[in-house]
């Protein structure tokens, strides 16, 4: 069956492509807009900073019905991720729906849906030529939680630039050779800061990392039985981290099993401290390891701490950049809150992104967010007060491919009348409860409500419950101790078949997983 409701999707990253594929297969005419010349979002060639890697392995970071090529490396770099997403678009016939190098300047709600003002950036981006208007009945906003970089405004920036210094955001730093033999200061201590510093330290004369707050980081493999994915991508590991929406196992661990949970967390923390030699390096974070659930710490890049130990990277902890300095007759430099001055030919700010939707009017944005700027989205997808729009990728997680794919099926069910929603008042209450808990849980560091890290499985479970889709029991039990496998969820694409067919399909999936 083909629907006449036209779908406009803004963004051709992981979430945008997942939505395009699922909604197209559901019979909707789809059009995807992206200002980049290629698909991929953060993996686009226009945004890949040196050292960019996927956090998890190719076994867990793919769509349910499109596995990674067998000849790809186990840990994917930016090139392989972009190539995979381009192949996904090609395989599922999405290339004709893509309007790359096309920027959405404005999206205005109208009675019948949305009216988009778009500009073809491959033509004449400096004038009005190339600007056109496109109508759609339902808008999917997949502009990404990492699309609008935050670049700090430092005092003395003009003097710094006069002296020949350069300052940029990590998403704008693309050429590693440009810093060969130079002094580099990286601001931040999240994943991108550490990945970038590790890559830069191989060619730069000096590499300094300025960290306002040290975050807990975990090596990819800690022991033969403990690794990054077993902690964050199993139900057992997820249950050990305090969830803002506790399930029955969470409540058990928070009561009768609290001592067991804390003992396991303490043991894991000590193993990490010893493995990474954090005491010897003076880099033990001040909080407990379970705070990794509410931070951007995550996985430590391979070689990061080795480069610190070898003197190739210097970390200035618990400090900030207060001023940039330099002039016609002075070298470019950075002044820290400790009073220390660092020589700096280039300052790369891995200072995160602000979450906003610049092409929406202030009135619409006001209806989407609360006073703190948090997005009020049911299931991180659906606004309560703005009709005919869904958000894609606003459930950012360690398994964004699968999270986006399940959310796309949720949205397809909504648009085809196959989803029963609670009342608007109930949805409002659930959104309030989620934002309140995530605020307490992360101390305000939750990307304005758009991140579900590291509770991706919980978020997926909630969407599946809405869809009345259940994995085979053995698969659910296996997920307690085995890493999640995206192909376990490929039955979502056939969930509208008859009950007999669904049972047979689920049995087939289970048999294959157990083989």
Secondary structure, DSSP 8 states (H G I E B T S, - for coil): --EEEEEEEE--SHHHHHHHHHHHHTTEEEEEEESSSSS-GGGSTTT--TT-EEEEETTTSSBTTB---TTS-SEEEHHHHHHHHHHHHHHTT-GGGEEETEEEEEEEEETTEEEEEEEETTS-TTSSTTEEEEEESEEEE---TTSSB-----BTHHHHHHTT-EEEEGGG---GGGGTTSEEEEE--SHHHHHHHHHHTTTSSEEEEEESS----B-SBSSSS-BHHHHHSSHHHHHTS--TT--HHHHHHTTTTHHHHHHHHHHHHHHHHHHTTHHHHT---SS-GGGGGGSS--B--TTHHHHHHTTSEEEEES--EEEEEEETTEEEEEEETTS-EEE-SEEEE---B----TTB-HHHHHHHB-TT--B-EETTTEESSS-SEEESS-SB-TTHHHHHHHHHHHHHHHHTT------HHHHHHHHHHHHHHHHHHHTT-SGGGTB-TT-HHHHHHHHHHHHT----HHHHHHTTTS---GGGGGGGGGTTS-HHHHHHHHHHHHHHHH-
